């Protein structure tokens, strides 16, 4: 709906004023009074125009006469039956016009809200004069103006109120917070209450439906309202989030009040006869007027409420350092996406795996590395986790496959008979992985029996039958499958028995502890025996000392990997290491059981 500023005659944005049902009211007035032009003129200086019941394009502002502003600011109706005969307008300069032609007939009715606030006038116009304005026409115009006033109230209500909880929402929160700080308060405590993590709340909806979730939000709101001071408003600022502006009365001097709120929220809710326990988080932020300008207090306090959801106490105060870390992680995600496109900052390092029977290197594990131009090396555990959360794992896995398989082809042409091990995320374990792997191998002329894909124990255990189908397809191609980090998850031996894996890698956390913990050594020995008996090739990671290496020689282990053998190295260093490597002590030189 275009608007014309009465003082400048220029078209302005109408985003700040939209009356529900105004189009229908205009069409009703147009038909009832038989007028081609209708305008809602506000006493603030804006006009909303319709011609023949249709909205006037914003590209064509209409010239305005002072009569419009007079009508908008008057509490009485105006009627001009014929502008050429009306003494008030006969000699007026400029003449009464709207658009290209003159106006002969003009009538207006004041528009007010239900509370009596006068906001402008509803005006009707025609290029033809009238002999009279009938009583029924006057009633129609008066009723239309009343509907407009009601619409303004409705707009105000909808603009500030959530339809589910009937609480004022986010825009009202910001308006009231600014007013609170501008009224002389030096600071304000902003509180956010997150009802549950998004995934958990969505699980509520999937299980019980939206009506149950709506009832839960109303029940949570009631408990928070019972806790906050009587003169404090509660706002719904998100689907699962409430907020309040608390009085600055040394809130943290006595934190038992906050503990009480969390305790109330952790009590089960009875929603539609079904009890439910939520995972609330209460965040707190102290803010002043200067910080509000150009800032987003809801974003800041949301960081605190998110942290609170993960803490035993259930409430937390905004931590700027933690916030900066989260923002840095978000920026890192965008930079990782760019690095994957360009490839200049990413690299692969390779760590040898030694066959314990011969002491020779039989495989290399490809490990992604990211050297950030300003932050330096980013730990793989950090950027891989970011890639998984940001949906970049598919691209990262594809980059690793392309780069490492191409490198393996180069080493094979140089006469190095070694295999390649690749880590694959759970997000990549889908039907397209088989095709992607096959295409990369064919493009670089590498036999798939030279490749092994490593999946974490938790990945393989959580996918069941679907996982087994994909793994079986990979095995049919000839590629090996390794169960990585074994011992850190919750192993299901029945599922493990059915997995078409070829090797099992015992997690390095147990292997590293072998030198000081007899329990860790017992775990490694027992897992190795079990895996060997189930037909897996056993690989031990984390072999960092000579004593650990010799210990695993006496176990049912087939391969070893760790810093004692070699650190991960860039591809350019691998040929020299392979040439200089004369072999590690092998099982053939050690009597079994010693």
Buried (B, 14 or more C-beta within 10 A) or exposed (E): BBBBBBEEEEBBEBEEBBBBBBBEBBBBBBEBBEBBBBBBBBBEBBBBBBBEBEBBEBEEBBEBBEBBBBBBBBEEBBBBBBBEEBEEBEEEEEBBBBBEEEBBBBBBBBBBBEEEEBBBBBBBBBBEBBEEBEEEBBEBBBBBBBBBBBBBBBBEEEEBBBEBBEBBBBEBBBEBBEEBBEEEBEEBBBBBBBBBBEEEBBEBBEEBEEEBBBBBBBBBBEBBBEBBEEEEBBBBBBEBBBBBBBBBEEBEEEEEEBBEBBEBBEEEBEBEEEEBEBBBBBBBBBBEBEBBEEEEBBEBBBBBBBBBBEEEEBBBBBBEEBBEEBEEBEEBBEBBBEBBEEEEBBBBBBBBBBBBEEBBBBBBBBBBBBEBEEEEEBEBEEBBEBBBEBEBBBBBBBBBBBBBBBBBBEBBEEEBEBBBBBBBBBBBBBEEBBEBBBEBBEEBEBEBEBBBBBBBBBBBBBBEEEBBEBBEBBBEBEBBBBBBBBBBBEBBEEBBEBBBBBBBBBBBBBBBBBEEEEEBBEBBBEBBBBBBEBEBBBBBBBBBBEEBBEBBBBBBBBBBBBBBBBEBBEBEBBBEBBEEBEEBBBBEEEEEEE
